[in-house]
Amino acid sequence: MLISDKWTQYELLDCSGGERLERWGAHILVRPDPQVIWDTGALRPEWRAPDARYVRSSAGGGQWERKNVPESWEITYGDLTFSVRPTNFKHTGVFPEQANNWDYITRKVSSAGRRLSILNLFAYTGAATLASAAAGAEVCHVDASKGAVAWARENAKISGLEGAPIRWIVDDCVKFIEREIRRGRRYDAIIMDPPSYGRGPAGEVWKLEDNLFDFVRLASRALSAQPEFVIINSYTAGLSPSTLKYIADAVFTAKLGGRAESDELGLPVTQSGLCLPCGAATRWEIRRGATEVNVCQKNQ
């Protein structure tokens, strides 16, 4: 498991009965989580008096019950600063389990020996964009939500990266890549965090299990002649890390060499000492000077 255990301003205090008990800076939130199918009891006192709790509605969706929490506040991870805002969809604008990926991006960019050009697709509020830019990369940040891109730009500003070489693009990711390919623009690394389900600006239906392989194959055409890495994230239930690895190996490893590694993302739980699974990630990276292809093949 790829565990994000270097946080100081975020903490997963406990998880039980379909909910997470979390500390976001100075504020305690309770949010639903479908992965939490166990009931180990609400032993911590914070369960009884959170600053806000997201309560699902029987009609769908839900709402926050706020007691003592502002509309937004800031937390930091290393040199990065994020604006936290409880949204109508239970999210806060930050996925803390992704910190392991941010650390990986920092290592890859810092050790590349050149300035990398990175394409971040379905980039949301920009944590991976900021990690890339802070490490010295040029970044193209793409998301179809104007509000998400504005939020990401705010995060860049409060992180001291307002002047970093970041292109902020509000667009459908498929159409944007198609145009970039036609324009001949290429990237040394690609990061993607595609949704499980969505609709494009013209009503196009996106379903991850139906569209992911073709999307990854399309995105591969935007890689430069000297690619460094690709990260594919997924929060779709039932889509295993091995499935993501198979796609990465079929699209990247078989053609370019290198290797793909895949695992669950996770957060340490303070109360139990265990780790909560929080989605999956695959990382493909090139291996300079290596010729082996890391693909499972039948014995001949």
ROPA-652023 format. One record per residue: x, y, z of N, C-alpha, C, CB in turn; residue in three letters. Coordinates in steps of 0.05 Angstrom, whole numbers, plus 5000, padded with zeros to 4 digits. Glycine has a CB too. Layout:
BEGIN
XYZXYZXYZXYZALA...
END
This chain:
BEGIN
501749765000500050005000501850255000498150005025MET500950454984502350714983501150885005502150844954LEU502550915028501351045051502351335053502050885076ILE500451505057501151795061501251845091498951985047SER503651825102503951845131505752075140505051585142ASP506152275123507852495131506352755137509852545108LYS503752735140502152965146502553055175499152905141TRP502453315179502353435206499753585211504753615210THR498553685190496053845193493553695184496354105178GLN493853445177491553275172491953015187491153215141TYR489852905198490052645212487452495210490852695242GLU487552245203485252075203485151945231485351855180LEU483552065248483451985276482251705280481852185292LEU480051655265478751395268476851365244477151385295ASP475851115240473851065219472250825228475251005191CYS469550865228467750655238464950725229467950635269SER463350515225460550555219459950715194459150685241GLY461650685174461250815148462251105148458450815141GLY463751195168464651465170467651495177463051625190GLU468751715169471451795177471352015198473151885153ARG473052005218473452215237476152345231473252115267LEU476152595222478652715211479252975225478452755181GLU481853035227482753295236483953445212484853275259ARG482753665205483753835184484754095197481553895162TRP487354105203488354335217487154345245487654595202GLY485754565252484554585278481754485280484654875287ALA480654375258477854305256477454005253476454445233HIS475453895267474753615266472253575249474253505295ILE472453405228470253355210469653055211470953445181LEU467052995207466152715203464852705175464052635225VAL465852515159464852485132464252185126466952595111ARG462352125109461751855102463951745084459051825088PRO464451475086466351345069465351055064469251345082ASP464650995039463550725033465550495038462650715004PRO468150555040470050345046469950255075472850445039GLN468850415092468750355121466350185127468750625138VAL466549925122464349745125464349605153464349525103ILE466149685170466349575197465249765218469249495204TRP464549665240463649825263465249755287460549785268ASP467249905293469049855315468450035339471949895307THR466250185337465450345360466650625359466250215386GLY465150825369466151095370467451145396463751295365ALA469951065398471451075424472651345429473550865424LEU473451485408474751745413472751965420476351835387ARG473352145438471452355446470752545423472552505469PRO472452565403471952745380469452665364474352765362GLU468752405365466352325351463852465362465952015354TRP463852535387461452645400461152945395461452585429ARG463253075387463053365384464753465361463853515410ALA464253375337465753475314464953755307465353295289PRO466753905293466054175284464054175262468554325276ASP464053955246462053925224461853635217462954095199ALA459453555209458853275200457253285175457353115223ARG458053125155456553105130454552885134458453045106TYR451952955130449752765134448452715107447652875154VAL448452465099447152395073444152405076447952115065ARG442852475053439952485052438852235039439052735035SER436552135048435251905036434451945008432851815053SER434252205000433452274973435852304955431852534972ALA438352264966440752294950442252544959440152304920GLY444852544956446452774964446652784994445353024952GLY446753035004446953075032447753365039449052885045GLY448353415064449053685072450753675097446553855077GLN452253895102453953925125452254035148456354105119TRP452553915171451554025196453954165210450253805215GLU454054425209456354575219455754675247456954815200ARG457854655264457654765290459754985294458054545311LYS462154925287464255125292466455095271465455085321ASN465655145246467555125225467055345204467354845211VAL469155485195468855705176468255595148471355875176PRO467755775130467255695102469755575090466255935086GLU472055675097474555565087476855635107475255685059SER478955475105481355525121483655385107481055415151TRP486055435116488455335102489855115119490355555096GLU490954915104492754725116495254695098491354445120ILE497354595108499854575093500754285092502054755104THR502254225070503753975068506454045057502153765049TYR508454025074511054125066510954425059512153965042GLY511854485035511754765026509154845012514154825007ASP507354655010504854704995502654785015503954454979LEU500954975006498655065023496055025007499055355031THR494054915020491454865007489255005022490954565006PHE487355105007484855205019482854985022483755445001SER482054935047480154715053477354835054480854575080VAL475454715039472654805039470754565038472154995015ARG469254525059467254305058465154365036465854275085PRO464954185016463254234993460654074996464654154967THR458754134978456153994979456453694972454254124959ASN458753614962459153334954460853184974460353314926PHE461053284999462553175022465553215020461952875024LYS466553294996469453334994470353595006470253314964HIS472953625009474153865021475954015002475553795047THR476453904978478354024960481053914961478454324965GLY481553744981484153604985483753314989485853735009VAL485253144975485152854979487752774993484752694952PHE487852755019490352725034491852475027489852725063PRO490452265018491852015010493552054986489751795005GLU493152264971494752314947497552424954493352504929GLN498052484979500652594987502952414979500752655017ALA502552154980504651964971505352014942503751674975ASN503352074925503952134897505352404895501252144882ASN504652604912506052864910509052824916504753064930TRP509652654936512452604943513852464920512552434968ASP512452284907513652144883514252344861511751924873TYR512352524856512652724835515052904841510152894832ILE515252984866517553154874520153014869517253224904THR520352754876522852604872523552584842522652334884ARG521552524826522052484797522852744784519552364784LYS521452954790522053214778524753314786519853424785VAL525353294812527853394823530353234813527853384853SER529952984806532252814798532452784768531952544810SER530752924752530752884723533153004709528253004712ALA534453204722536753324709536053524687538553114698GLY533453584684532553774664529753874673532453654636ARG528854084662526154184669524154014653525854484662ARG522353884668520353714656517853874649519653484674LEU516453794628513853904621511753694628513753974590SER509953774646508053574657505153654650508353564688ILE503553464642500753504636499153374658499953374608LEU497453534672495853434694492953444685496253594720ASN491653214682488953184671486953124693488852974649LEU484553234690482553214711483853314737481452914715PHE485053544736487053644756485753764781488753844743ALA483153804781481553884804482854134817481453654825TYR483354124843484354364857487354394857483254374885THR488754214842491554274835493754184853491754544832GLY493253994872495453914889497853794874494453704910ALA497253614855499453504839500753714821498353274821ALA499153904812500354124796502254284813498054314786THR501554344838503254504856505754344863501754584881LEU505454084868507853924875509753924851506953634882ALA508753904827510453904803511854164799508753834778SER510354384802511454654797513454724819509254864797ALA512854644844514754704866517354564863513454634893ALA517354334849519754174845521354274820519153884842ALA520054464805521554584782520454514755524254494783GLY518154384753517054314727515254534715515354054729ALA514954534689512854684675510354514674513754774646GLU508054624680505654464683503354574666504854444712VAL501854394654499354464641497154334657499254374611CYS495554494670493454404689490754414674493354584715HIS489354184671486854174655484654054671487254014629VAL482354194673479954094685477554224672480054144716ASP475354074670473054184657471454384675471253964648ALA472054384700470654554719472054824723470254414746SER470655034715471855304719472355364748469955514707LYS470455274765470855314794473255174806468355234808GLY473654924797475954774806478554904798475854484796ALA478755004774481155124764481655384780480955184734VAL479555534785479855784801480855714829477155934803ALA479855504841480755404867483655324866479055164877TRP484455184845487255104841489055354839487554934816ALA488255554825489855794822490155944849488555994801ARG488055924865488156044892490255884909485456034906GLU490255614907492155454921495055524912491655154916ASN495355574886498055644876498955914889498055664846ALA497056094891497756364902498556344931495356554899LYS496956194947497656184975500056004981495156084991ILE500855844961503255674963505755824953502955424948SER505356074945507656234934508456154906509956204952GLY506556034891507155934864505556084843506655634862LEU504656324850503056474831504556534805502156744844GLU507156574807508756624783510056384770510856824790GLY509356144780510555904769509555854740509955654787ALA511055704724510355654696508055454694512755564680PRO505655544700503255364699501255484679501955334727ILE500355314660498155384642495555284655498555274613ARG493655464659491155394671489055364649490255604692TRP487955124645486155064622483554964633487454874603ILE481355094625478654994630477654864605476655214640VAL477554594604476854464579476254164585479154484558ASP474854044566474453754566477153624560472353664545ASP477953434577480653324575481153174549481153134599CYS479153024540479452874514479953074491477052694509VAL478253274489478453464467481053624469476053654467LYS481953684494484453834497486753664487484853914526PHE486953414495489153244486489153214456488952964499ILE486853184444486653154415487853404401483753114406GLU487153634412488253884400491253904405486854124412ARG492253824428495153834434496653654415495653754463GLU495553424409496853234390496953354363495352964389ILE494753484354494853604328496753844326491953704320ARG497053984349498954214350501854124353498154394372ARG502253864358504953764361506153824388506753884340GLY504553894408505553944435505753684450503754154450ARG508053644463508553394477509453444506510653224462ARG509153244523509753274552511553044561507153284568TYR513253104580515152904591513852724612517553044603ASP511652814623510152654643507252724642511352694672ALA505552524649502652574649501552464676501252434625ILE499852624688498452544712495452564706499252734737ILE493952354714491052364709489552254733490352214683MET487252374738485552294760482652294750485852484785ASP482052114731479452114718477152034736479451934694PRO474852154733472552094750471351824743470352314748PRO469751714762468451464756466251504735467251344782SER464851734737462651784719462452084715459951674730TYR461752164691461352454686460152504658464052594688GLY459652754653458552834627460253064617455552924629ARG460753054591462253264578460553504572463553164552GLY461653724562460153974556457953944536462054184547PRO458253734518456153694498454353454506457453644471ALA454453374531452753154540454052884537450253164526GLY456652874530457952614527458152474554460752644514GLU457652214554457752064579460451944582455551834579VAL461651984605464251864612463751654634466252084622TRP464551404628464351194648467151064649462150984641LYS468451064672471251004673471850724662472151014702LEU470250524669470950254660470550224630469250054675GLU468950394618468550384589470550554573465750464582ASP471450774586473050974571475950994579471751234575ASN476750874601479450924611481550824592479850784638LEU481350584582483450474565483850654540482850184556PHE481750724526482050894503483151164510479350924489ASP482451264533483451524542486451514547481951624567PHE487351304561490151274567491751244541490651034585VAL490651084522491951044497492151314482490450834480ARG490051474482490151734470492251914484487451874471LEU492251914510494152084525497052004519493552064555ALA497551754514500251664509501451794484500351364505SER499751884466500652014442501652294447498352024421ARG501052394471502052664479504652654494499852804496ALA505852414497508352394511510652484492508852114521LEU512652594504515052684489516752444481516652894505SER518852504466520752294458522452194482522552394436ALA522452354503523952274528522052284552526352464532GLN520152104553518152104575519452014601515751924569PRO518452114623519552044649517551874665520152294665GLU515051954667513151794683510351864676513651844713PHE508551684684505651714682504351624707504451564657VAL502451774718500951684742498051674734501451884766ILE496751444740493851414736492651354763493251184715ILE490751524771489251474796486451384791489251734813ASN485351234809482551154807481251124834482350884791SER478851224836477251184861474751014855476451454872TYR474650884832472350724824472450454839472350674794THR470250404854470150154869470149914849467550144886ALA471749714856471849474839474049484818469249424826GLY475249714813477349734794480049704809477250014778LEU481249474807483449404824486049534814483849104824SER488049554832490649654823491849494801492549664847PRO491349224801492449054780491149114753491948764787SER488649204753487349284728488749534716484349334732THR489249724734490649964725493449904714490850164747LEU494849714728497549634719497449504692498849454739LYS495449334687495249204661494949414639492749014661TYR493249614644492949824624495549974619490750024633ILE496950044641499550184638501550014623500550264665ALA501749764630503649584616502949554586503749314630ASP500349524581499449484553499949734536496449414552ALA499649974548499850224533502750324533498050434544VAL504050314556506750444558509050244558506850604583PHE508950044576511249864579511749714553510749674602THR509649604541510049434517511249594494507349324508ALA510849854493511850014471514450164478509750214462LYS514650254503516850424511518850304530515750684523LEU518250064540519849944561519150064588522849984555GLY521050074606520550184632519049984649518950444631GLY517550084668516049904686513650044698517949794709ARG511649894705509250004718508949864745506749964700ALA508350014765507749914791505150024801510049974812GLU503649854814500949934822500249834850498849824802SER498750004865498049924892495650094901500449954911ASP494550014924492550184937493850424949491050024958GLU492350644950493150884966491850854994492251144952LEU493250935014492150905041492951115060493050645051GLY491451145082491951325104492051175130489751545105LEU494051245147494251115173491951215191496951175186PRO490851035206488651095225489751105253486350885223VAL489651335266490951365292489751175313490551655301THR487151155314485850995335486650695334482851015333GLN486650585310487150295307489950215300485350185286SER491550405289494150345280494150205253495650175300GLY491750165241491550045215491450255193488949875214LEU491050175168491050355145488450335130493450315127CYS487150555124484750565109485350575079482950805117LEU484350385062484750395034483150625022483950135020PRO484350775004483051024993483451044963484251275007CYS482850834948483250844919485850714911483251134910GLY486450744885488850604874490350794856487950364858ALA492950724853494650884835496650704821496151104851ALA497050764795499150634780501250834771497950484755THR503750764774505950944765507650794744507651034789ARG507650894720509550794700511850984698508050754672TRP514250874696516551044693518550924674517851104721GLU520051084660522050984641524550904657522751204620ILE525950724646528550634659530650684638528450334668ARG532150894641534250974622536350754619535551234630ARG536850674594538950474589537950184592541250514606GLY535450144602534449874605532949784581532649864630ALA532949534574531649434551529449234558533649304532THR529349144583527348944590524549064589527948834617GLU522548894584519748974583518448834606518448924556VAL517248974625516148864648513148794644516349054672ASN512648594627509948514621509748214626509248574592VAL507548134640507147844645506547704618504847794665CYS508047504611507647364586507547064592509847424566GLN506146924575505946634578508646504571503746514560LYS509346294585511746154578511546024551512445944599ASN513646064535513645954508514745664508515446124489GLN
END
